[in-house]
Amino acid sequence: MCTVLWRCTFLLSLLGVLSCQQERPPEGTETRQLTRSITLSDVPLTGPVVTGAAALHEHVMAEHAFSGKWHWGSVEGTESFAMGKCEGDGDTHGGALGVCFDPVYIVVPNAVGRDTCCHSGGLFDCYEKRTDGNTGSLSNSYKEWPIWDTKAHPQYWHGDLKKALAGGLKLMLFMAVENYALCAFTANETWKGHPIRGNGYPCDHGDSYNSIVRQIDAMKAFVQNHSDFLGIAYTPAEARAIIHSGKMAIVIGIEADYAWGNERYPIDLQARLSAYHSLGARHIYLTHSLNTRLAGAALYAKPLWAQQSMANCLFKNKQCTSPDPNVPSDPGHDYEIKQNWLCLGWPGYARNYYDVCEWTMDRAIDPDSWNGFKVGGTYTASETLLDGTAVTVVKNSLGLTADGAMVVRAMMRKGMLLEISHLSENAITAIYDIAMANQSYPLMSSHTYSRKLRLPADAVEMALGDTTLERIRTTEGIVGHFMGPDKSVTFTSATYNGVANNCPLSARSLAQYIAYVRSKGVKVAWAGDLMGLAAGVAPRRGYTVSSADWCEGNTTYQSAQGSAYNADLSAYSTEDARGRAYYYTRGYGHHGLIKYLHEDLAAIGLASTTLSEFRDKSAESFIRVWEKSEYISKNFVIQ
């Protein structure tokens, strides 16, 4: 299709070719007929081939998100300062006067992670005090955090990232992140200026821009402070050069609820995209956990169903009460949410996120009745898991909007990475059609797992189905696979796997997933999603806090793993031995342990070809996807 910048002459010839001549072609571009999809064999390398691993979903600056009060400690500073013993509460930390004061966490104290609530001086001492980071004594250090299920402490300390580079991690995609439920429940505004809460950052509800800018600025300062081993890449060529200089290449991305504003206060989407690109972002989510102006969100956790109700009310003036017609409505309360007894009677109506209590946000007593996604529409699909179990998957009817399609094409014109995680399958289908109409522009899912291998209760829309994996393969895109403790059915394959599935939540579960995804012919990398409420694999050969961490406490499974490791780090004379013991007894708590994860996957029998795709080739695979994106944007007219 020709634009106003093109003079098109339709010539009838034996070949029936449509010919368009560009009057002012952008410098460095060439025009081509749209006769076939571009493949990687058409795309030149922008530098020497690299070797090593990539992690494509990392929230390194999350200490500056969620009002700045969720995470204790810092990724910066000396080990004794940044990773020191945690006292809880204070100016940072979702502690006793943050989310943990909510009634939900009195009843279910570990709902947001065992290391999050209460601590020393906490209101209820609801769980054993998870305070130990670096205590100054090897025999007591790091018993409590960062370990495999850490949720509220730093997992990207610069010392650990340096170990990650030495362990083979050559590229990371740093994600600015924001979630306004977490921001509101930890912000000082919620506590009306409580003197011991500190100031923190304001929650600009309905627009994540200020938080995103703050985190990107912090990323740049962090990389500059550690330029001896880190470098930011704004192009694929720069990524190659940084890695070949012996450093880790950092790429900037964005994942936030309201990166694109909201319906109540719409913004200029083209200007917003240009602003993010100017800041250095080369990757941006269209949606996170909730529907946006651009697209429908993939359904997964039920508490988010109620959060969508809150968002509909606050930003659409629509569905301020339950979509269930049997639930009484609250007429006359635009942009207000009736909370009744859920918040112990105060405030009766919430006008913004600061006033919404956790019980209202979760609608824990009946989330199905407070499913805000019903407004846009939902539907169900019958599917069969790998083990033959039939499941019904609830999916979001809302797909890609006209605004979303416009932003997708604008991203393509800039050669940006095209993310499909967190999107409804209807939205993914629409994006795939646009990608295929534009020389097979590559798709990526920066954090994912396969729905085919999930347990029935976990077979949700957000977990990628085989059709989506095939679309990523067809466009020569890439997936970043979670490194976390997700239970799996068994995937038996002499070619790709070979790992016995006899230690739930450990590397044995992870092996099933990554082998299956690789068997679909998809390019792969890792995705930690640490400091974003995700977790790493649980320990496989010992434990420090709870025996249930280790193969879920199953003694038969435990005995099948080999001899247990001594969790006392002072028992080991070398840093390498301590790192290995840390991994086996505390699980995957940070990327400084990536060497031992790779060792473990090899030891339990993961096919060497599968492991190599993650350990040795994933940085190169990611850069090639980026190069294809850039190549298409420079050489073709985006339709």
C-alpha angles and dihedrals in degrees: 000000000000123000130206088273091062132075105209124198117188108213121191107217138152088268095045093224123176107222124196125182118203114219096201110020113192112257113273097017133115129201121234136178113256095239103132145001118277115240129197089257086069093051118086120222115250093214144343119323114266130216127212145059133306129206110202106188116047129150097202095158098043089123085076093050131072090045088306090274105097103078126057117216127008145262087235133067135040120324093251091053103036098037100026128132110299120230095185131224117043127102093331135032133068089252138141096317094041126057092332092070089064114104091239091066093048088060097035104025097176097049093115098034136301093258096052113070135067109342122170110346091014120154098244107011084226097176135014107290110270096201106126119107114133103349096175093252120089092213091059104028124115096000092132108026149062089020133138097288099036112147107165108036134074117278099171101059107161092241090058092046089054088054088048090057091049088049092057105270102137105166136032133184106219110209124204103215138191137175118178097206089061092040094053096045093054100035121107090234088071089058095044095243097315104194097229094048098073124215106279121168125312119250107235094203114213097018124063095187100107093047091048093050091048091053095045090050089050090049091054093048090047092052091046091051089053100036089137088081108006133066133173116236119206094173135031089248091056090049090055093047093049093050093047089052088062096258136114114256115228122203121192121232138166132223115169141138095241106021086136100043121243142275096261094056105023120195135202101274095197091052091047092051091049090050092052092046091050089053087058102260112148095173131044133174116234090211138358122196098331137050114272138189087271107047151342119271123237111253121241127125115048095221086066090061089067092042087058088056089054091049092048090055099043097043106024103031085230133119098005086168135035118311087221106105089213091063113083116249130227106230118195097027104105112182089005128109122209110229103174113178094343092093094038088263100301124133099007092199126031117215096180142007092275090065096044111099122213094252090056092046093050097031080208093181094060116358092167091065091051097050104144091186088073088077091066090034135254133214137187131236129195114227139168123231123221092265091053097258113147115226137178113226120201111218137186116251093203110096133172114330125215088258089051093052089050092052092046091055091045090053090051091052088056092048092241126161110267110226123199102172116121091020126126114251090246089057091047090052091053092048091048090054090052091047093051091048087057105057094286095298105205122256124209137192107201095195122023152132132196118266090208091071099042124111111253095259090052098046094113132155093255091064105084119252123217092259091059092045089053091051090053090049093047092054091043091242130146142239128214107215122216114249091208144118101272116151114234142193112240121275110198115198129146089200101049111015133013094169120134110233095222106123113058118217092014133102087282091067091044091053092060092055100044093045091053094048090048090049088063089065095248123146109246143200136162129274120195100177085190119168086025096089093271123120139215128237115295122246117281104193108035143340142233106200113018131012087219088072089067111073087326090292094295104147093199091056091043093054090051091062098068130249117343120250122239106250093206103103092197088069091073124077100202134053090234092056091047091051092052092048090047092055095046095047103032101029126223102333099154141000093260083082096057093108090060093046089055091047091050094050089053092047094054093051109264108164110264092230091056093047092048092057089061102032102038110017109032097090090053091045092053094048090050090054089051091048091052090050092050093045094053092047092052099043107035140051109248109232 
